[in-house]
Amino acid sequence: MYGMIHKAAEDFVRVHNGPAAWDEIIAATELTDAHFISGRWYEDDVTVKILVTTAEVLGVSVEDAMEAFGRHWVVFAGSSAYKPIFDMAGDSLDVFMTNLDRMHDSIRATMPEARMPSFHLLSASETELIVLYQSDRLAGLAGPLTHFVTGLLDGLLAHFDEAGEITSVPADNGVTFTIRRAAASAAA
């Protein structure tokens, strides 16, 4: 994964838990500044080491840490150098989800080694969205990635001033996420 993920993890910890927690993570992982260059590609195991150690230091499950990090990723990406691309992806959750793969293609142009996931909006209505998530990383990281995407989708709901409930089920070719919008949940 690219160093921008590592920078986002650092930002996540510093914002929510302070610099001392981040210093403890760095000490435990024995990583250096060389592992936090945004445009540089790193092996997935380095990223996993950061995220697992983050969960341990924060005293939460990896799943909970990944969901919280997914929510934070939306804020981080939306305020980074990629903000213009993020903003062009759409001004509603439905449109954004439709354009997410295009956004990833734009980023891939500057980060050629990136192994971006794919998000297919299978259906959209006033009450729910159904999204198919696909990644070549699912084989080894299905659990943590599913929780990260749950947090990411929750972060996108908040970004677009919506709320809702997110569930997921494994699919033959990825993971299917259902986003049930809060207005729909209240009506049920």
ABEGO torsion letter per residue (X at the ends): XBAAAAAAAAAAAAAAAEAAAAAAAAAAAGBBAAAABAABBBBAAAAAAAAAAAAAAAGBBAAAAAAAAAAAAAAAAAABAAAAAAAAAEABAAAAAAAAAAAAAAAAAABAABBBBBBBBABBBAABBBBBBBBAAAAAAAAAAAAAAAAAAAAAAAAAGBBEBBBBBBBAAEBBBBBBBAAAAAAX
